[in-house]
Amino acid sequence: MAIINLNNLSGIPANFLKELKRHDRIFKENIFIETILEDISLLSLVKEIDAFCCNRLIVGFHYTRAISDEIAISGLSCRTGEEIRRAFISKYSTIFTENELQQIKSEWKAHFDIQSQKSRDNLLFFNFTTCALNNYGAEPLLSNFGGEQVYMPLQDLPGIGEKIKNIGIPLILKCILKPSDLKTFFEYPWGHIAVSSYHCRINPEAIQFDQDGFQTVAVNPNDIEIIDYSKVQNQKFELGYKGGTILNLNTL
């Protein structure tokens, strides 16, 4: 099955790109997708591209600080926060003092209430472009080990926060996903993101549209490309990024 990468537009058919190109003047004159989509023909194109993507596979980006070998073996699994935190203590308790362990457990208990559990347990979250690397939305995930279910109430604690930041390495997990497995928050999400990515390609000042998506389905390790973020950072510097999508459209 064809794979669509909404970040670099690979897999988007040439006829859609040709139709988008007809509107380059609009893309160059505006920075917001909301303004762009006041054009009825472009809104119609968003819907067509979205329908096309729904019947294919798409690339999702998952940002994390983790142990790459573990992901290469096990992929991404859906777990409750309690399961994640229990595994963390089992594996890493020896790097903390007894007082720090007590503080960690106390902070977790206070922070992860029933509402928090409902919004995070057994869910895997993804972005569909790399713009979170530019607006620093991914920074806490890349800097702190274990995901939000571990680090959220701990990241600023003296001593503990530093130790959390020294486990694992920052990774971008490029995952192959089924649109039917994903829940999103906007209508025609794939069409909106694709058109926005094209917009950023034409206009460096354009604001990239992206959104979170989540699923309750594990991701097989064979469907994950593991990217060391430190190497991407170096590549970004060499490219002399000026605007739009943070990475060269051909890199991710």
C-alpha positions in Angstrom: 0.0 0.0 0.0 1.2 3.5 -0.8 2.8 5.6 2.0 2.0 9.3 2.2 4.5 11.6 4.0 2.7 14.9 4.7 5.9 16.5 5.8 7.7 16.3 2.5 4.7 15.4 0.3 6.2 12.2 -1.0 3.4 9.8 -2.1 1.1 12.7 -3.1 0.2 12.2 -6.7 1.5 14.6 -9.4 -1.9 15.7 -10.4 -2.6 17.1 -6.9 0.7 18.9 -6.9 0.0 20.3 -10.3 -3.3 21.6 -9.2 -1.7 23.2 -6.1 0.9 24.9 -8.3 -1.9 26.7 -10.1 -2.5 28.6 -6.9 1.1 29.6 -6.1 0.2 33.3 -6.2 -2.3 32.8 -3.3 0.3 30.8 -1.4 3.0 33.5 -1.9 0.7 36.3 -0.8 -0.7 34.7 2.4 0.8 33.1 5.5 -2.2 31.5 7.1 -4.0 28.4 5.8 -7.3 29.8 7.0 -7.0 32.6 4.5 -5.8 30.3 1.8 -8.9 28.1 2.2 -11.3 30.9 1.6 -10.6 30.0 -2.0 -13.3 27.4 -2.7 -11.2 25.5 -5.3 -8.4 25.0 -2.7 -10.9 23.9 0.0 -12.2 21.3 -2.5 -8.6 20.2 -3.2 -8.1 19.7 0.6 -11.1 17.4 0.7 -9.8 15.4 -2.4 -6.3 15.0 -1.0 -7.8 14.0 2.4 -9.9 11.3 0.8 -6.9 10.0 -1.1 -4.8 9.8 2.1 -7.5 8.0 4.0 -7.1 4.9 1.8 -3.3 4.8 2.1 -0.7 4.7 4.9 0.7 7.9 6.4 3.8 8.8 8.2 3.5 10.0 11.8 6.3 11.5 13.9 6.6 10.5 17.6 9.1 12.5 19.6 10.7 10.8 22.7 13.8 10.4 24.8 14.3 6.7 25.0 16.6 3.7 24.5 16.7 3.2 20.7 17.6 -0.6 21.0 14.4 -1.2 23.0 12.3 0.5 20.4 14.0 -1.4 17.7 13.0 -4.6 19.4 9.6 -3.8 20.9 8.2 -0.9 18.8 5.7 1.4 20.5 3.1 -0.2 22.8 0.0 1.1 24.4 0.3 1.1 28.1 -1.3 2.8 31.1 0.6 5.4 33.0 0.8 3.1 36.0 2.4 0.4 33.9 4.9 2.9 32.4 5.9 4.4 35.8 6.2 1.0 37.4 8.6 -0.2 34.7 10.6 3.1 35.1 11.0 2.5 38.8 11.9 -1.2 38.2 14.6 -0.3 35.8 16.1 3.0 37.0 15.5 3.2 40.8 19.2 2.7 41.5 20.1 6.1 40.0 18.0 7.9 42.5 18.4 8.3 46.3 15.7 7.0 48.7 14.5 10.5 49.3 14.3 11.2 45.6 12.3 8.0 45.0 9.9 9.1 47.7 9.6 12.5 46.1 9.1 11.0 42.6 6.2 8.7 43.8 4.6 11.6 45.7 4.7 13.9 42.7 3.3 11.2 40.4 0.5 10.5 42.8 -0.5 14.2 43.0 -0.2 14.9 39.3 -1.7 11.8 37.6 -5.3 12.0 38.7 -8.3 10.2 37.1 -8.7 12.9 34.4 -5.1 12.7 33.4 -5.3 9.0 33.2 -8.2 9.2 30.8 -6.4 11.6 28.5 -3.2 9.6 28.3 -3.6 6.0 29.2 -3.1 3.4 26.4 -2.7 6.2 23.8 0.1 6.8 21.4 0.4 10.4 20.1 1.9 11.6 16.8 2.5 14.7 14.7 2.4 14.6 10.9 5.0 17.2 10.1 8.2 18.2 11.9 7.1 21.8 12.8 7.1 20.9 16.5 10.9 20.9 16.2 10.8 24.5 15.2 8.2 25.8 17.7 9.8 23.8 20.6 6.6 21.8 21.1 8.8 18.6 20.9 11.6 19.9 23.1 10.3 18.6 26.5 9.7 15.2 24.9 13.2 15.0 23.5 14.9 16.4 26.6 13.2 14.2 29.3 13.2 10.5 29.4 10.1 8.3 29.5 7.4 10.4 28.0 4.9 12.7 29.7 3.6 9.8 31.9 7.0 9.8 33.6 8.6 13.3 33.4 5.7 15.7 33.5 5.8 16.5 37.2 9.5 15.8 37.6 11.3 17.8 34.9 12.0 20.9 37.0 12.8 19.2 40.3 16.5 19.8 41.4 18.5 16.6 41.1 15.7 14.5 39.8 15.1 16.6 36.7 18.8 16.4 35.7 18.8 12.6 36.1 15.7 12.3 33.9 17.4 14.3 31.2 20.5 12.0 31.2 18.7 8.8 30.5 18.4 7.7 26.9 18.9 9.8 23.8 16.5 12.1 21.9 14.7 10.3 19.1 12.3 11.0 16.3 10.4 7.9 15.5 9.1 8.0 11.9 6.1 5.6 12.0 4.0 4.1 9.3 0.3 4.4 10.4 -3.2 3.6 9.2 -5.4 6.7 9.1 -8.3 4.5 10.2 -6.5 3.9 13.5 -6.0 7.5 14.2 -8.2 10.0 16.0 -7.6 13.7 15.2 -9.2 17.0 16.1 -10.0 18.7 12.8 -12.0 18.0 9.7 -10.1 16.7 6.7 -6.8 16.6 8.7 -4.6 15.0 6.0 -5.7 17.3 3.3 -5.2 20.4 5.5 -1.7 19.3 6.5 -0.7 18.4 2.9 -1.8 21.7 1.5 -0.1 23.5 4.4 3.2 21.7 3.7 3.0 22.8 0.1 2.2 26.3 1.2 5.4 26.3 3.3 7.4 25.0 0.4 6.2 28.0 -1.7 6.2 30.7 1.0 9.0 30.5 3.7 7.0 32.8 5.9 3.9 30.5 5.9 2.7 29.0 9.2 2.8 25.2 9.0 -0.5 23.6 10.0 -0.2 20.4 12.0 -2.1 18.6 14.8 -1.8 15.8 17.3 -3.3 12.5 16.4 -3.5 9.5 18.7 -4.3 5.8 18.4 -4.8 2.8 20.7 -3.0 0.5 18.4 0.7 -0.5 19.0 3.3 0.2 16.3 5.4 -2.7 15.1 9.1 -2.1 15.1 9.2 -3.0 11.4 7.0 0.1 10.9 9.4 2.5 12.7 12.4 4.3 11.4 14.5 5.5 14.4 16.2 8.8 13.9 18.8 10.2 16.2 17.7 13.8 16.8 21.3 15.0 17.6 22.2 14.2 14.0 19.1 16.0 12.6 20.1 19.1 14.7 23.5 19.1 12.9 21.9 18.7 9.6 19.4 21.5 10.3 22.3 23.9 11.0 24.1 22.9 7.8 20.9 23.6 5.8 20.6 27.1 7.2 16.9 26.9 8.0 15.0 30.1 7.3 11.3 29.3 7.7 8.5 26.9 7.0 9.0 23.3 7.8 12.1 23.0 10.1 13.8 20.3 8.1 14.7 20.2 4.4 11.6 18.7 2.7 13.7 15.8 1.4 15.2 14.7 4.8 12.2 13.5 6.7 
